């Protein structure tokens, strides 16, 4: 009778006892490594909490019971003035539109830069293979610097307003999307590229006709996801004088009591806008990816 598990050839069969011992040994090693990592994680978290508590002027644990005092004060004032919330929504819609414009323009500019950087940094597709490390480090540098740091530098050069926010978010978006776009492009089928090269197509034509049609659905999916992130980033940059709804929120919070209804209204307006954008972009991302899979 032929042994279908190990083939028809005669000879020594594997020792199942050794296989079982090896498997148990592997399980024990994984558990040991997992335990070591857990101990290290707990030690780091504990030391971090202790260090933060020592450097906190008021003491973290001593003030922990007061953590909900300020939110309850804000919400109670907003509830008392809840009849005025719809009017405040309408008042701050122009600032919300400005925030969305900042995020949209920054996402578009960053995505265009990411397309070029990703193709130039992808192995097998790059026009200048020796410069791949340079383009990759460029994307690393753009991702490493937070948007708020770039924005603070640009404020001293260009002054306050939406332009520094657009540039700061676009630079960070170019580095982040460039990394994602490059990973997608690395999985593209090279046969269309080779076919175009055989008939004399230049590098731009090979990328435009052979690569981009393959990666476009995933690229658009990542760009929509990044747009959601940039809406939040543009709202945060409003706190440093970059305009938009974040600037209105900063002013309302600085006024303190008497303006907390505006704080809650702006938070709710921004929350609803992000939820709507998330649902719309999620719908189109799923449609693009599933349509590409089909």
Secondary structure, DSSP 4 states (H G I P E B T S, - for coil): --BTTTBS--SPPP-HHHHHHHHHHHHHHHHHHHHHHHHHHHHHHHHHHHHHHHH-SS-TTTTGGGTTHHHHHHHHHHHHTGGGHHHHHHHHHHHHHHHHHHHHHHHHHHHHHHHHHHHHTSTTT-SSGGGHHHHHHHHHHHHHS-HHHHHHHHHHHH-SSHHHHHHHHHHHHHHHHHHHHHHHHHTS-SHHHHHHHHTT--HHHHIIIIIHHHHHHHHHHHHHHHHHHHHHHHHHHGGGT--SHHHHHHHHHHH-TT-HHHHHHHHHHHHHHHHHHHHHHHHHHHHHHHHHH-
